[in-house]
């Protein structure tokens, strides 16, 4: 059964605890779930795939994230649905990784050094850099391999910005870091990625 079909079934029946106690009733919450979450499942699966490194694990993460989104749909404030869904997927992914791959999960401490290096004079969207243009023209397989090799903090920002298309502001809010940190990480990720792609060619 596909993720979408499974989640639509849960949205129609409602969400129950193992003892049969109803957590969420079907109806308006199910409708809202279909309107808010379902259109963004492809992006959710893509993000989970990049963060876990496995399509199979990504499906598990997205299913867990959908259950969380369904249970919390009444708390959704009506703003950017895509960012809300991807934030749930990201948080679910970290929980899943901590449970299933505790040694591969790296938690970063103080990122003040990166903050100091970040350019904070302009927080608007920047035009594509030469590195970004090189990445767009590179072979897809080489790019996927290079992205997978990036350190987690850099890979996460690169995927959220260049694959999922979130704005700097949305990424900063999702990661709870300043926009300058997002810009710095993205710049470093693109530089590493461009160098890796040039080596392959």
N, C-alpha and C positions, 0 to 999 in steps of 0.2 A: 504494500500500500504506500502511495506517495505521501510526502509530508503534508502537502496541501489537502489531500483527501482525508488524511487522519485528523488534521486540525479542524477542517470543516465539520467532520463528524462530532468532534468534541464540542465545537461551538454550537452545534444544533442540539446535542443532548444535555449540555451543561457540564460542569466540572465537579466531580465527586471525590471525596477522600476514600481510602481503602475500605473503611467500615460502611460505606454507602451514604455518609453524611454529605449533603449537597453544599458545595462551596460557592458555586456560581450557577445561577439558573440560565437556561437557554432563553432566547428571545432577544431583547434589546442589546444585551452584552454580546451575544453571538453575532448579531448584525454589525455592531460596532467593531468587533474583532475582524470580521470579513472586510469591512471598509478600511480599517487602519492597518492591520498586520498583513493580510494576504497579498496585497499589491507589492509588498517589499520582501517577500520570501526569497526571491532570486538573489537580491543583494545580501540578505541575511546568510544564505547558504554560501555565497562567495566569500564573505568576510570570515565565516566560521571555517571554511576550507583553508583559507590563507593562515588563519591563526593556529589551527590544529595540524595542518600539513597533510590532512587525509580527508578524502571525500566521504568515506564511511563515518568517520568520527564527526565530521561536520554535520551530517544528517542527525546524529544523536543530539548534538549541541543545539541545533535549530529546533528540534522537537521539544527539548527541555525549555528553550527560550520561548517557544510559542505557548507552552503551558503556563509559564510565568506571565507572559503578556496577556493571556486570556484571563488569568486570575487577577491581574492588575489593571484590566482595561477600564474599569470605572475610575481609576486614578489618572488616566491619560488626560492631559490638559487641553488637547485640541491643537497644539502647535505642531511643529514639524514631525509628522508621523514616522518618516524614514529614519530620522536621527533617533527617535524614541525606540524604535524597533532595533536598530543597530546597537544602541547602548545596551539594551537587554541581552542581545546576542553576545556582545563583547563580555559583559559581566558573567553570563552563563558559561561562556567559553573558559574564562579564568577559573571558575568554580570547577568545571569539568576537568580542566588540565591539572589543577591542584589535586583532584581526587584520583585521576587515572595516570598522570605522569608527574608526580611530585618533584622528581629530580630535574625535569626539563623546564619547570616554571621558574623564571627568574623575576624576582621582585626588585625593582629599582628603589633605591633610597633617595637621598637628596640630589635633585637634579639642578642645583643652583649653578654649577659650572656651565651647563648647557644654556641656562637662562642668561648668564652673563655674556655668552657668545652670540646670543640671538639678536637679530636686528629688530628693534621694537619701534623704529621711527615710523614705519608704515604698516598698518595692520590690514590693509585692503588686499584684495586678490592680486597677485603678481602675474605678469605675463609669463608664458612658458619659457623656461630657460633652455639654453642649447642642450644641456644634459637631458631635459625632458623630451626634446625633439628627437634626440638620438634614441632614447628608449622607445618612443612611438614607432620608429622605423626598424627597430631590431626584430629579429626572429622571435616568435612567441615562445617557443620552447626554451630558448636561451634566457629570455626575460623571466620566465617562471622559475627556472633553476636559480637564477641570480636573486630573485626576490626571496625564495625559500632560504637562501644562504645568509640573508641579512640578519643582524641582531634583532631580537623581538621588538624592542622599542621603536626601531627605525622601520621595520617591516609593517608594524601596526599602523603607523601614521601614513606610510606610503599607500597601503591598501585602502585606508579610509578616504584619502584624498584622491589618488589617481585611479583607483579601481571603482570605489563606491561613489566618488564624486561629492563628498561632503565638503563644506566650506571650512576654512581655518577656524572660524568662530564655533561651528558645530563640533569640530574635532576637539578644540580646546575645552569646550563644555563637557564633552563626553569623557575626556581623559582627566579632567580637573587640573589642567595645567594652563599657564599663560599662552596666549597666541604666539608670542615670540618663541616659546619652546617648541610649539608645533612647527613653526616655520624653520627653526634650526634643525629639528629632527628630519623634516621633509627634505631640506637641502642636503643634509648628510646622506640620507637614504638615496636620493637621486644621484649624488656623486658616486657613492659606492656602486650603485646599480649601473651607471654609465661606464665606470671603469671595468666592471665585470663583463659587461656586454662587449666592450671594445676588445678585451682579452680573448673572448670566444671567437670573435671575427678575426 
